Amino acid sequence: MKTVCNFADWDPRPGFTLGSKDIEGKLTYLGSKVWRNPHIEIVEKDVPVPGPTEALIEVKACGICGSDVHMLQTDDDGYIYYPGLTAFPCTLGHEFSGVVVKAGEQALNKRTGKRYEKGEAVCSEEMVWCATCRPCADGFPNHCENLQEIGFSIDGAYAKYIKMDARYLWSLEDLRDRYGEQKMFELGSLVEPTSVAYNAVIERGGGIRPGDHVLILGGGPVGIAACAVLRRAGASSVILSEPSASRRKMAESMGATHTIDPTQTNTAEQVLEITRGMGADLILEATGLPSVVWNDVEKVIWEGRTLNATVVIVARADDRIPLNGEVFQVRRARVVGAQGHSGHGTFPRVISCMSTGMDVSGLITKKITLDEIEENLIMLQTDREEVKITLIP
């Protein structure tokens, strides 16, 4: 089968020391410090053979994530942008849905408690957590000490087939009657990024109370999905700051009550005006440019009358934040980091929200074939008009 693989040179930056879990020449937890000169190749690989607890999935839809773009995009020295866990060469693609083709005897469907049947529609977590390390045992699989990630360190879904252990699979059958088969698969490919948003604002951010005000910085897929989640959770003001007019319009269709163009007006001042001086109970940093937006974050917290604000950092970026401790001490605010989407019942809750009307399929603005992946990964390095480009094999 044809697969889209990313290759890069192992060339640690001068002065960089490998971590205890890095593997020389193969795997690192800090990709932007090690991998250089990436390039894409179409590679023929064998169809995977599922083991006793695994299922073979025929991919029906797979979205391009900003992480995929940043694994191909480089700085002036040729190092990849993506700062996280990576092992190359690797088949890319992790936001996928598909249909079960074959399942091992112990590949159990969490929806039925029985073995997966051929034809079952599923989506998958991309974080392959071990279930045995201390973070996993403590209920924090997003922080697994033995983590692997499909499309980052092990082969992903820019291919016709992928095999996954059943523990990471979730049935999409509850979506079939409401949306039909094709839209079910398209929504299924959006469960992963929507779950990243859900984990950030509900689990790590602590959620909200109905009537709260929220501010989302950045109108990428995760930021826009967060609009849908927070509006459904009862926020009275869902404010998105985003330069792109088309993305602002999309966010409004999915739950944003107000949108701001930060290139034309001061975001913090607009937030204070919209909320009549209250500020925001929850702020999501989804731009990947925290040092650029941090002045607005602190102004909203400092000048607003809301105490206990939570700032959640969800975008991945090798960037430092000029944080003023006095602002957070006096205003009783906090900053938390959010990584991943696994655990806490997040995937099934997102699927349940979708099955009862939270339709985020509008995030998909373009559909492509496998042969068009590379050109679109390059295009997305500079183009912000497309929101979610999705592979339909």
N, C-alpha and C positions, 0 to 999 in steps of 0.2 A: 504494500500500500504506500501511496505518496504521503510524506509528512513534511512539515515546514520546520526546519531546525535552525537554531541560532548557534553559531560558532564564534569563539573569541580567543585571543591570545592570553595565556596566563603570564602576567607581567606586573607583579606588585609594585605600587608606587614607592619611590625612594623613601626609606625610613619606616615603611609600614611593616609591622610584625604580625605574622599570622596568629590567629586565635587558637585556643586549645582544641576546638572542634573543627577547624579548617583542615582540609586535606590537600596537601601540596600538589599543585598542578591540576586539581579537579574541582574542589568545592570550597566556597567561602561564604561566611555570613555577612560580608561587607563587599558586595560586588563592585561598587564604584571605586574601591581601593585596589582592585586586583585585575579585573578583566579589561582588555584593551583590543581595539580594532575589530569589533564584532561584524559579522556578516551573516546573511541568510542563505541557506541552500535547501533545495527540494531533495529529500533523501528517501530512497525506497527502504522500507522496513517490513519485517514479517508482521502478520496479524498476531497480536498478543494471545496467549493461551491462559485462560483464567484458572486459578487454583481453587481449592475446596471452598474458601470463603469469599471468592471473587466473582465478579460478573464481567462479561465482555459487553461493551456498550457500542452501538453504532451511533456516531455523533450526528445529531440533527441540526444543532445550532451551537456556535461558539463565538463569543464576543471578543473584540480586541480591547484589551485593558491598557491603561496608561503605563502600567508596569512593562507590558510587552514592548511598547514604544520606547521606553527608557532603557530597555536591554539592548536596543539597537542604536539608540542615540548616544552621541559621545560629546565630551568636552574638548577643549582645545588641545589637550594632550592625548586624545584618542581613547580615554577611559569611559566606560558606560556610565550613564546617569543613574541607573537603578542601584540603590545602596544596600540591598538586602541579600538574602540567601540565594545563591546561584551556583550551578554546576553545568558547564558546557563541554561538549555539544549537548543540546537538549531540544526536544520537540516542544515548541511553545504552545500556549493556549490553555486556559484554565476555567473560563466562564462558560461552561457547556451544559447542554442537555442532550438526551438521546434516548434510545430504546434498547432494552436488554435483548441480546442475541443468544447468549448462553450464560448459565449460572452454575456455580459449584454447589455441591450438596449442602453446604453450610452457609451459603450466601442468603441470609435471611432478610426479608422485606419488613422494615419496621412498621409499615402500614398494616400488614396482615399477620405478621409473626410467622409466616411460612416462607419457603424458598421462593426467590424471585422467579417469576414466570416469563417466558419469552414474550416479548411485545410490551412489557411494562415500561411506561414512560418515566424517566428518572432525571434528576440533576445530581450534582456532586459537590461536596466540599473540595477545595483544592489543597487544604492543609492536611497532610498525612501525618497525624499525631500518633504517638506510639502506644498510649494508654497505660504505660508502666512507669514512666519517670515521675518525679515528685510533682511538677506542675500538673501533669495529667491526672495523677492520683488526687490532687487537691481540687480538681475540677476546672483547671485552666488549660485546656488543650491548645489554645492559641499560642501558648508560650512553652510548648513541648520542647524538652531539651534534646530530643532526637528527631526534630522536625524534618520532614521532606515536603516539598511542594510541587504539585504537578504543574508542568510548564515553566518551572524555575530550576529545579534540581533533579527532577525525574520527568520522563516523557509525558507531554500533555496532549491536548485534544485538537490541534491543527492537523488532523488526520481523519481517516474514515472510521477507525476503531480505537478504543482505549479500554484498558481493563482497570477496574477499581475494586478494592475491597468493599464489601457490602456495608461495612460500618460507616462509610462516608457517603453512601447513596441515600437519596430521599425521593419518594414517589411523587410524581406530578399528576397522578390520575384525577385528583380532585379538581384540576383545572380543565379537564377535557370537555365536560358538558357545557361549561360556561363560555369557553373560548374557541373550541374546535381544535383539531390536532396541530395545525401549523403554528397558530398563535400560542398554543400550549407550550410548544418547544421553544419558541422565541422568548416567552416569559420565563421558561425554565432556565434559559441561559442568563437571565437577569437576576435570578435568585441569589447568586453569589455576590455580585456587587451591592445588591439591595441589603443583603445580610451584613455586609461590611458596614453599611450605613446604620443598620439596626443595632449592631453590636456597639458601634461608636456612641450613638445618642441614647440608647436605652440601657444597655448593659454597663458600658464603661462610664458614660455620662450620668448614669443614675436615673434616666428617664425624666419626664416632666409631669406636672399636674395640669389637668385641663384649665385653660385660661392663661398659661404661661406665655412669655414672649421668647422667641428663639431667633438667633442670627446664624446664618450659614454663609461662610466665606468660600466662594468657589462653586461654579455651576458645572462641574464635571458630572459623570454618571452617579458617583457616590453622593455628591452634594445635592443633586436633584432628587435622587431616591430618598435622601434624608428629609426633603420637603414633604414627600408623600407620607413617610412614616410618622413624622412629627405632627402633621396636620391630622392624620388619623388618630394620633394619641391625644389630641385635644388642644393643641397650641392655638391661642387666639391670634397671635401674630407670628407668621413664618416669613422671615425676611431674608432674602437672598441677595448677596452682593456679587456681581458678575459682570465683566466688561461686554460679553457677547450678547447682542440683542436677541438673537435666535434662542440662545440658551435661557435667557431671562423669560422669554415667552413660554418656552417649554416648561420651565419650573412653575410658572403660574398655572399651567394646565394640570399640574400634578400636585398642587397643594400650597405653593407659595402665595401668601396674601399680599406681599409687597416685594418689589425688586428694585435694586439700586445699581446704577452704572458707576463704579468707583472712579472711572476716568473723567466723569463729568461733575461729580459732587463728592462731598466728604461723607464717607460711609457712616462714621460714628455719629456725626451730627444728624444725619437722616434717621438713623435708628432711634436716637433720643427724641426726635420729633414725632416719628411714627408711634412710639410707645408712650408719648406724653411725659417724657422724662424718666420713665421706669428703667430703661435699659433692657438687658436680656438675661433671662434665667439660665440659658444654655447657649453657648457659642461653639460652632463647629468650624475648625480650621481644615478646609478641604482644598486649599489652593496649591499646596506644596511650596508656598513662598511665605513661611511664617514670619521671617524677619521683615518682610515688606508690609504685612497687614497688622503687625503686632501693636503699632501705635493706636490703630482703630480699636483693637481688642481692649487695650487698657483704658482708653478714653470712655468706651461704653461702660466698663466696670466702674471706673472712678467717678464719672459724672452721673451715672444712673442711680436711681434710688433703690434698686434691687440688691439685696445682700445675697450671699451664698451662690453667686454665679459659678458655673462650671464651664471651663474651656476644654474642649476635647480636640486633640491633635490626631487626625486620621490620615492625612496625606503623607506619603513617605518622601522625605527630603533630607539630604545631607546639608543641613542649614542650622545656624545657631540663632536662638531667640534672645533679643535684648530685654529680658524680663526685669521689671521693677518690683522687687519684693514688697515694698511699702504699699503698692496698690492692692496686692492680694491679701496682705495682712489686715489693712484697715477695712477693706470691703468684704472680708471673710470669704474670699473667692479661692478657687483651686484650678489647677491644670492637671489633666490626665491624658495619658497616651492610649490610643486604641489600635490594636493590631488584629487583623483576621476576622473570622466570622463563625468559628466553630463553638460548640458547646451551648449551654444555657437554653436549649430548645429554640435557638434562633432560626435555623433553616425551616423547621416545620411551622413556626409562627409566621415567617414571611410568606411561605406557601399558603397558609391559611388566610392571611390578609389578601393575597392575590385572588384566592378562590372566592372570596366574598366581596370582590369589587375593586381592590387596590391595583389598578391596571397601570403598570409602568412601561408597557410595551412601546409607548411613544418615545422612549429613550433611543430606540433603534432608528437611526436616520439613513442607514445605507446597508445593503446586503451584497455580499461578494462571494466569489468562489475561492477555493484553496489557492489557485494559481495567482490570485490578486492580493494575497496577504502582504507580500514584501512591499509592493508599491504603496499600499495603504499605510503600512507601518512607517514608511518614510514620509508620506504626505502628512500624517498626524503629528509629526515633529514640529510643524509650523502652522497647520490649519486647525482652527478652533470652531469651524462652522459645523462639522460633523460631531455628534455627541457619542453615539455608540455605533460602531461599524461591526456588523455581525457576519460571520462565515456561515453560509448555508451550503453544506457540502454537496 
